Amino acid sequence: MTNPTTAAGNNPAGESSNDASEEMFVAPRQHLLDLDDLSVGEINDLLDSAEGMLEITGRDIRKTPALRGKTIITLFFENSTRTRVSFEQAGKILGADVINVTASTSSVSKGESLLNTVKTLQAMKIDALVVRHPHSGAPYFISNHTDASVVNAGDGMHAHPTQSLLDLFTVRNNIGDMAGKKIAIVGDVLYSRVARSDILAFQKMGAEVTISCPNTLIPDEWTLGSTLGDETGFGGLKLARNVEEAVDSADVVMALRIQQERQDAGHLPSLREYSDRWGINAKRMALANDGALLMHPGPMNEGVEISSEVAHGAQSVVEEQVRNAVAVRMAVLYTLCAPGKSSRIGGSESNSGNEA
């Protein structure tokens, strides 16, 4: 999440303090654009909030007045099922008015610019704008031109922060503390915004992350068999020589979707060869630790990056990821939009008098 007014740890009153234990007060977060500037404490606060939201989603009557009177718009310039529906359901369970806008049915199809679209929506006094866009950085641009809270629902090859939060939530609910755990991420790392966000997220939580993918599907400056330095922004990330090395003794195995819509031709000889060399199947899952989790951000190309046998097997938590998506996105929307939000990071509720 980005905080355009006060950085975490700053004293907004401009007063110095010699008490290291003194709680730090900051202005409420306004946007969730990426996970790189979130502290571990803020991530845990969101995950803790999602625990309560998960209880709400399990009720017979799934409705609360928490965001009654708030208006949330989902603005998607790319196709989506899981992300869009879960955000819509999250907003409606919280009592907000949720309006869906697709690029193909909006004035964008008539040539309206992104800026003018945002200005039009801003004039309607909205409270939150959930955006998916094919161009990396689009949600950042939008956040500079609206007073509404902006949630990045996926921007190009850059980031997908709420997917990473729900992945963290799913892992935490199954194995607890992630510190020291081995996370294997296998597949199209170069074009996957989920891969980038998940690497950041799991590393922040103290996990050891190892990736495996074809040479053609990693950044040019990365080398298989190496460990990245801090200067890359992914310090400690291990690049396995093959998928067996990555999966060996892993606590979590995540298969990534082949991003065919983002690739130019020539990255892979064939999908069959990809499946043979990098696909996650029962034989490869057997190399992981007993009880290791199998994950996939969806949608799955069964028989390509993951076999049907393991996709629906006992170790798979793919459906749990989908269920958790609503609770996590409820937590995000509530944190950004609820009136009287806490202005204290990691502290108890205090009315700040500000609404995002």
C-alpha positions in Angstrom: 0.0 0.0 0.0 1.2 3.5 -0.6 0.9 6.3 1.9 1.2 9.6 0.0 1.2 11.7 3.1 3.4 10.2 5.8 6.0 7.5 5.7 5.8 4.7 8.2 7.9 5.5 11.2 7.8 9.3 10.8 6.6 11.5 13.6 3.8 13.6 11.9 4.1 16.2 14.6 7.8 16.7 13.8 8.8 16.0 17.3 11.7 13.8 18.2 11.4 10.9 20.7 14.0 9.0 22.6 11.6 6.3 23.6 12.2 3.4 21.2 9.0 1.7 22.3 6.8 4.7 21.5 4.1 3.8 19.0 4.4 5.5 15.6 1.4 7.3 14.3 0.9 7.7 10.6 -1.8 8.8 8.3 -4.1 6.0 7.1 -3.1 4.2 3.9 -4.9 5.4 0.9 -3.9 2.9 -1.9 -2.8 -0.7 -2.4 -0.6 -0.6 -5.5 2.2 -3.1 -4.6 3.6 -4.9 -1.6 7.2 -3.5 -1.8 6.5 -0.7 0.7 4.4 -2.6 3.2 6.0 -3.6 6.4 5.7 -7.1 7.8 3.5 -5.6 10.5 1.1 -4.1 8.0 0.9 -7.4 6.1 0.2 -9.3 9.3 -2.5 -6.8 10.2 -4.2 -7.4 6.8 -3.9 -11.1 7.2 -5.3 -10.9 10.8 -8.2 -8.8 9.5 -8.9 -11.4 6.8 -9.3 -14.0 9.5 -12.3 -12.1 10.8 -13.6 -11.6 7.2 -13.3 -15.3 6.5 -15.7 -16.0 9.4 -18.2 -13.6 7.9 -18.0 -15.4 4.5 -18.9 -18.6 6.2 -22.2 -17.3 7.7 -25.6 -18.2 6.3 -26.2 -14.5 5.8 -23.1 -12.9 4.5 -23.8 -9.2 4.9 -22.3 -6.5 7.1 -22.9 -2.7 7.1 -19.2 -1.9 7.5 -19.0 0.0 4.2 -22.6 1.0 3.8 -22.8 4.2 1.8 -19.5 3.6 0.1 -19.2 3.3 -3.7 -16.6 0.9 -5.2 -15.9 0.7 -8.9 -14.1 -2.2 -10.5 -12.5 -1.0 -13.7 -11.0 -3.9 -15.7 -9.2 -3.5 -19.0 -8.4 -7.2 -19.1 -10.5 -10.3 -18.8 -10.9 -11.7 -15.3 -13.1 -14.2 -13.4 -11.6 -14.8 -10.0 -10.2 -11.4 -9.2 -13.2 -9.4 -10.5 -15.9 -11.6 -8.9 -14.1 -11.8 -5.6 -13.7 -8.0 -5.4 -17.4 -7.6 -6.3 -18.5 -10.1 -3.7 -16.1 -8.6 -1.1 -17.5 -5.1 -1.6 -21.1 -6.3 -1.5 -20.7 -8.4 1.7 -19.3 -5.3 3.4 -22.4 -3.4 2.4 -20.9 -1.1 -0.3 -22.4 -0.3 -3.6 -20.3 -2.0 -6.3 -20.3 -1.0 -9.9 -18.5 -3.0 -12.6 -17.0 -1.2 -15.6 -15.3 -3.0 -18.5 -13.2 -1.3 -21.1 -15.2 -2.9 -24.0 -18.5 -1.4 -22.7 -17.1 2.0 -21.6 -16.2 5.1 -23.4 -12.7 3.8 -23.7 -13.9 1.8 -26.7 -14.8 5.2 -28.2 -11.3 6.6 -27.8 -11.6 8.2 -24.3 -8.2 8.4 -22.6 -7.5 6.7 -19.3 -7.1 10.1 -17.6 -10.5 11.3 -18.8 -12.1 8.0 -17.7 -10.7 8.5 -14.2 -11.7 12.1 -14.1 -15.3 11.1 -15.1 -15.4 8.5 -12.3 -13.9 10.9 -9.8 -16.6 13.4 -10.5 -19.1 10.8 -9.4 -17.7 10.8 -5.8 -16.5 7.3 -5.6 -14.7 5.9 -2.6 -12.5 3.1 -4.2 -11.4 2.1 -7.7 -10.2 -1.4 -8.3 -8.2 -1.4 -11.5 -6.8 -4.1 -13.7 -4.8 -2.8 -16.7 -2.5 -4.4 -19.3 0.2 -1.6 -18.9 2.5 -1.8 -15.9 2.2 1.3 -13.7 -1.3 2.3 -14.8 -2.7 2.1 -11.2 0.1 4.4 -10.1 -0.9 6.9 -12.8 -4.6 6.6 -11.7 -3.8 7.2 -8.1 -2.2 10.6 -8.9 -5.5 11.8 -10.5 -8.2 10.7 -8.1 -9.1 11.2 -4.4 -10.5 7.6 -4.3 -8.5 4.7 -2.9 -6.9 2.8 -5.8 -6.4 -1.0 -5.5 -4.2 -2.6 -8.1 -5.9 -5.8 -9.3 -3.0 -6.6 -11.7 -1.0 -4.2 -13.9 0.8 -5.7 -16.9 3.8 -7.8 -15.9 4.4 -5.7 -12.8 2.3 -6.7 -9.7 -0.8 -8.3 -8.3 -0.7 -7.5 -4.6 -4.0 -8.9 -3.5 -3.2 -12.3 -5.1 0.0 -12.4 -3.1 -1.8 -11.5 0.1 -4.3 -14.3 -0.4 -1.4 -16.7 -1.1 0.2 -15.6 2.1 -3.1 -16.0 4.0 -3.6 -19.6 2.6 -0.1 -20.7 3.5 -0.2 -19.2 7.0 -3.5 -20.9 7.6 -2.0 -24.3 6.7 1.6 -24.2 7.9 1.7 -21.2 10.3 4.9 -19.2 10.5 6.6 -18.9 7.1 10.0 -18.0 8.4 12.6 -20.5 7.1 10.0 -22.4 5.0 11.0 -23.2 1.4 8.7 -21.9 -1.3 9.2 -23.2 -4.9 7.7 -21.2 -7.7 7.8 -22.9 -11.1 6.8 -21.5 -14.5 6.6 -18.3 -16.4 8.5 -15.9 -14.1 9.3 -13.3 -16.8 5.7 -12.4 -17.7 4.0 -13.2 -14.4 3.0 -10.3 -12.2 1.9 -12.9 -9.6 5.5 -14.3 -9.5 7.0 -10.9 -8.8 4.5 -10.1 -6.0 4.7 -13.5 -4.5 8.5 -13.5 -4.4 8.4 -10.2 -2.5 5.7 -11.3 -0.2 7.2 -14.6 0.9 10.6 -13.1 1.3 9.2 -10.4 3.5 7.7 -13.1 5.7 11.1 -14.8 6.1 10.6 -17.7 3.6 13.3 -19.0 1.3 12.1 -18.7 -2.3 13.4 -20.8 -5.2 12.2 -20.4 -8.7 12.5 -22.8 -11.7 11.7 -21.9 -15.3 13.0 -22.1 -18.9 16.0 -19.8 -19.7 13.7 -17.9 -22.0 11.2 -17.0 -19.2 13.5 -15.2 -16.7 15.0 -11.7 -17.0 18.1 -11.6 -19.2 20.4 -10.6 -16.3 19.4 -13.6 -14.2 21.3 -16.9 -14.4 19.9 -20.3 -13.5 21.9 -21.9 -10.7 22.7 -18.6 -9.0 21.4 -16.6 -6.0 20.4 -13.0 -6.5 22.0 -10.2 -4.6 20.3 -7.3 -2.8 20.9 -4.9 -5.7 18.3 -6.8 -7.8 15.5 -6.1 -5.3 15.1 -9.9 -4.8 18.2 -10.6 -2.6 18.4 -14.2 -1.6 16.2 -15.5 -4.4 17.5 -18.8 -5.7 17.4 -19.7 -9.3 17.3 -23.5 -9.6 18.9 -25.4 -12.4 15.9 -27.6 -12.9 12.4 -28.1 -11.5 13.5 -31.1 -9.4 16.1 -29.0 -7.6 13.4 -26.3 -6.9 10.8 -28.7 -5.6 13.2 -30.8 -3.5 12.3 -30.4 0.2 9.8 -27.6 -0.5 7.1 -26.8 1.9 5.0 -25.0 -0.8 5.0 -25.6 -4.5 3.4 -23.0 -6.7 2.9 -23.6 -10.4 2.5 -20.5 -12.6 0.3 -20.2 -15.6 2.0 -19.8 -19.0 1.2 -16.2 -19.9 0.6 -16.9 -23.6 -1.3 -13.7 -24.1 1.8 -11.6 -23.1 4.4 -13.6 -25.0 5.8 -13.2 -28.4 6.3 -16.4 -30.3 9.5 -18.4 -29.7 9.8 -18.6 -25.9 8.9 -22.3 -25.8 9.4 -25.1 -28.3 6.0 -26.5 -27.5 3.5 -26.7 -24.6 4.1 -30.5 -24.5 7.8 -30.0 -24.0 7.1 -27.5 -21.3 4.8 -29.9 -19.5 7.5 -32.7 -19.7 10.3 -30.5 -18.4 8.6 -28.1 -16.0 5.1 -29.3 -15.3 4.2 -30.2 -11.8 3.0 -33.8 -11.5 2.8 -36.5 -8.8 6.4 -37.6 -9.3 7.8 -34.1 -8.8 5.5 -33.4 -5.9 6.9 -36.5 -4.2 10.2 -34.7 -4.0 8.7 -32.0 -1.7 8.3 -32.3 2.0 5.5 -34.5 3.3 2.3 -32.5 3.5 3.7 -29.8 1.2 1.1 -27.5 -0.3 0.4 -27.3 -4.0 -0.8 -23.9 -5.2 -1.7 -22.2 -8.5 -3.0 -18.6 -8.9 -5.3 -19.6 -11.7 -6.6 -20.1 -14.2 -5.0 -23.5 -14.5 -4.0 -25.0 -17.8 -4.3 -28.6 -16.7 -1.9 -30.9 -18.5 0.5 -28.0 -19.2 1.9 -26.4 -16.0 0.1 -28.8 -13.7 -1.3 -32.3 -14.1 -5.0 -32.9 -13.3 -3.9 -35.6 -10.8 -2.2 -33.2 -8.5 -4.4 -30.1 -9.3 -7.3 -31.9 -7.6 -5.3 -34.0 -5.2 -5.0 -34.0 -1.4 -2.1 -31.5 -1.4 -3.8 -29.0 -3.6 -5.1 -25.8 -1.9 -6.2 -24.1 -5.2 -9.9 -24.0 -4.2 -8.9 -22.8 -0.8 -7.0 -19.9 -2.5 -10.2 -19.0 -4.3 -12.3 -19.0 -1.1 -9.7 -17.0 0.7 -9.7 -14.4 -2.0 -13.0 -12.9 -0.9 -11.9 -12.6 2.7 -8.5 -11.0 1.9 -10.1 -8.5 -0.5 -12.7 -7.7 2.1 -9.8 -6.9 4.5 -8.2 -4.7 1.9 -11.3 -2.7 1.1 -12.2 -2.3 4.7 -8.7 -1.1 5.6 -8.8 1.5 2.8 -12.4 2.6 3.0 -13.9 2.2 6.4 -14.6 5.4 8.3 -12.7 6.0 11.6 -9.8 3.7 10.5 -6.9 3.2 12.9 -4.2 5.8 12.4 -1.7 3.6 14.3 0.3 0.9 12.5 0.0 -2.3 14.5 -2.0 -0.5 17.2 -5.6 -0.5 18.4 -8.4 1.3 16.7 -8.5 5.1 17.0 -10.7 7.5 15.2 -8.5 9.5 12.9 -11.3 11.6 11.5 -10.1 10.8 8.0 -11.8 8.7 5.4 -10.0 7.2 2.4 
